[in-house]
Amino acid sequence: MGLTEWAYSLAEAMLSEPLPRRWAHSLGVAKCARSLSPILGDDAELLEAAAVLHDVGYSPAIAATGFHPLDGARFLRDQEAADERVVRLVAHHSCATLEAEERGLRKELETEFQLERPDLVDALIYCDMTTTPDGTRTTPTERLDEILKRYGPETIVGRFIQRAAPEIHAAARRVEERAAQASVGSQPM
């Protein structure tokens, strides 16, 4: 079984029944990741696997700290012996370090899991923050607004997402610029 087949199978097993909306979101994030394959080269499969697994830490079967990037990464590392780069992307997806700080878990996250390459971190941020909870495409602004409304501005997630917004927008711009350059470079003359 290849990396992406394994990732889809595992994510479905962990999310589809207990959290069908989270599963739909994960499928949408993975679809977005597939669309970025022209700018990812050999890392396209890696990003798609991380994308479909990025929210596995929400699964009630493994949620331990209540901080899904950390719970998911620990599960993937400790129970699944997953690819280290996939684990690192899941651990740090969508500015997780800032949310970890809000939760008093930053040192644990940073000690246990190194950051992955910045271009891949940006790509996963882009995929997550351009996908609605139901798995359809959206803009980063609309996604950030939706998260803030769903959780409220004074909650841990609300405070985190407001702090993370500038970096989320910057990551999305970098990915869009890379995609535009790749598209121009592939146009016939």
N, C-alpha and C positions, 0 to 999 in steps of 0.2 A: 504494500500500500504506500503510495506516495505521500509527501508532506501535506499537500492540500486535501487529498481524500481523507487522510487521518484527521486533519484539523476540522473539516466539516462534520465528520462522523462524531467526533468527540463533542464539539460545540452543540450539535443537535441533541445528543444524548443528555447533555447537562442543562440545556436551556429550553428546548422546544416544548416540553410538557409543563414544567413548573412556571416558565416565564415566556409564553409565546410571543409577546410583543418585543421582548429583549432579543429573542431569536430572529424575529423579522428585521430588527435593527441590525443585528450582526450580519445577516445575509446581505442587507443593503450596503453595509460598510465593505464587505468582501467584494461585492459587485463593483463598487467604486474603485477598490484596489486593483481589480482586474483591468479597469479602464486606464489605469496609469502604467500598464506594462511597457508602453513605448519609452517611458523615462526611467524605468527601473532595471531594465536589462536582466542580468542573471538573478537579481533579487526580487523579481516579480512574484515568484511562487512563495518566497519567504514572507513578503508583505501580505499577500492574500491569506496565508495561513494565520498570521498574527491578527489580521483584520477580522476574520470569522471567530477567532478565539478571544478577542480583546475584552469582552464582557463576561467571560466564563466565570469570573469570580463572584458574580451576582448569584450563581446557582446556590440554592439553599443547602445542597449537599456538601458544599465546601466553604461557604461563607464563615469565616472565623473572626476576623477583626472588624468586619463591616466595611472595609475599604477594598473594593473589588479589584483594583489593579494589583495590590499586594496579595490578596487571597488567591486570585487567579494565577499569578506568577509562581507563587509557592506551590500550588497544586500542580501546575504544569511541570515544574522542576522536580518536585519531590515524589509525586504519584505517577507521572506520565513520562518522566525522563525526556522531556521535549527538547527540541533544538534550542540551544542556549540563546541564539539570536531572537527566536520567536518569544522566548520567555522574557528577555530584556525589553522587547517592544511592548508586550502586554503589561509588564511592570510599570513602564513609563509612558503609557499612551495618554495623549491629550493633556499634557502638562500635569501629570499625576504628582510630581514632586510638590507642586503648590498645594494640592489638596492634602497630600500626606502631611505637610507642614500644619495645615489647619487642624488635622486630626492628631497631631503629636506623634506621627509615624515617619517623619522625613528621614531621620537617621537610620531606621530599620530599612526603609526602601533603598536609600542610597548605599548602605553598607552591603546589602544582600544582592543588589542588581545594578550592574553598570549600565550607563546609557548606551544605546545603539547609535549607529552613524546618524548625524543630524538630518541628512536628506531622507532617510527612512522614517525617522521620528516625525519629520514634517509631513511626509506622505500619509502616515497613519492618523495624525491630527486632522489633516485635510479630509480623509475619508470619513472619519468619525463625525467631524463637525460640518459635513455637508450631507449628512444622512439623518432623516427624522427618526423618532422612536418607532415608527411603523415601517421603516426601510426605504422610504422614497427620498429623492434628492431634494436638497434645500440649499440655502446660502449659509455661510457662517454666522451672519448677523441674525437671521431668523432662528437658527439653531440655538445660539446663545440666549436669545430672548425667550425661546421655549423652555430652556433649562431653568432660567431665572424665574419664570412664571410658575413652573412646575414645583420647584423647591422653595422658592421665596428668597428674597435678598439677604435675610439675616441668618439663614441656615449655613451649615458648613459648606454645602455644595454651592449655595448662592454666593457666599463670600469668595470661595475659591474661583468660581467661574468669572466673577467680575475681575478678579486679579489676573486671571489667565487670558482674558479677552484680547489684550494687545498681542500677546504671543500667538494666540490662535489665529488671529487675522494675519499676522506677519507670516506664519507658516503657510497659510492658505495662499497668500500672494506668491510666496516662493515656489510653491508647487505649480500654481497656475502659470507663472512665468516660465518654468522649466517645460511644462507641457506645450505652451505656445511656441517656445524655441524649437522643441522637437518637431512640432507640426510644420513650422516654417522650413526646417531643415529637411523634411521629407517630401516637400512639394516639388514636383517636376519643374524644371526650368524651361 
